[in-house]
Amino acid sequence: MSHHNVYVVELDKKVLEDRRFREANPDHDPKKACLYVGRTGLTPDERFERHRNGIQSNRYVEKHGKWLRRKLFEKYNPMTFEEAEKLEKELADKLRAKGHAVWQK
């Protein structure tokens, strides 16, 4: 069933103060955005709100999440769980290769 989505959240650059985040992104271009890439069975808007409200949230999105970067993900949605699982990693890798600092679990 195609009701899963990938999504991308822009993070405040203060996230770079976190050692773990910095170490996960050694090739980050300081001119590029810090991003979180995830997948969900909810809409990206619903999932982002849950992050912001501390409900099953990623700590970086809860503390540093600014907004959804729709142009980076809307063209892919919706999809099956398996497709979302695969695309989440591929999209994170693609954005990291472009110089973005990316967190994806």
C-alpha positions in Angstrom: 0.0 0.0 0.0 1.4 3.4 -1.0 0.8 5.6 2.0 4.3 6.2 3.3 6.3 9.3 2.8 9.9 10.5 3.0 10.5 14.0 4.4 13.3 16.5 4.9 13.5 19.0 7.7 15.9 22.0 7.7 17.7 22.2 11.0 19.1 25.4 12.6 22.9 25.5 12.2 23.2 25.4 16.0 22.9 21.7 15.6 26.5 21.7 14.5 27.4 22.5 18.2 26.5 18.8 18.9 29.7 16.7 18.6 27.8 13.6 17.4 26.1 15.5 14.6 29.4 17.2 13.5 31.3 13.9 13.5 28.6 12.3 11.3 29.2 15.0 8.7 32.9 15.6 8.4 32.6 16.9 4.8 29.8 19.4 5.4 30.1 22.6 3.4 29.4 25.4 5.9 27.4 27.2 3.1 24.9 24.3 2.9 22.0 23.6 5.1 21.8 21.1 8.0 19.0 18.6 7.3 17.1 15.7 8.8 15.8 13.0 6.5 13.0 10.6 7.7 10.2 8.4 6.6 6.7 8.1 8.0 3.2 6.6 7.5 1.8 10.0 8.4 1.8 13.1 6.3 5.1 15.0 6.5 3.3 17.8 8.2 1.8 15.5 10.9 5.2 13.9 11.5 7.0 17.2 11.7 4.5 18.4 14.3 5.1 15.2 16.3 8.8 15.8 16.3 8.3 19.4 17.4 6.0 18.3 20.2 8.4 15.6 21.5 6.2 12.7 20.4 8.5 9.9 19.1 10.8 12.6 18.1 14.4 12.8 16.9 16.2 15.1 19.3 17.8 17.2 16.5 14.4 17.9 14.9 12.7 18.6 18.3 15.3 21.1 19.3 16.6 22.5 16.0 13.8 21.8 13.4 12.9 24.9 11.4 10.6 23.8 8.6 10.0 21.1 6.0 12.1 21.4 2.8 9.2 20.3 0.5 11.1 20.7 -2.8 13.5 18.0 -1.7 10.9 15.3 -1.1 7.3 16.0 -2.4 8.0 14.5 -5.9 8.6 11.1 -4.3 5.5 10.7 -2.2 3.5 8.6 -1.5 5.1 5.2 -1.7 5.2 1.8 -0.1 7.0 1.2 3.2 9.8 -0.7 1.4 10.2 2.2 -1.1 10.3 4.8 1.7 12.8 2.7 3.7 15.1 2.6 0.7 14.6 6.2 -0.5 15.2 7.6 3.0 18.8 6.4 2.9 19.4 7.2 -0.7 18.1 10.8 -0.3 20.2 11.3 2.8 23.3 10.1 0.9 22.5 12.3 -2.1 22.1 15.4 0.1 25.3 14.6 2.0 27.2 14.2 -1.2 26.0 17.7 -2.2 27.7 19.1 1.0 24.7 19.2 3.3 25.1 18.1 6.9 22.5 15.3 7.2 21.1 13.2 10.0 19.2 10.1 9.1 18.8 7.1 11.4 
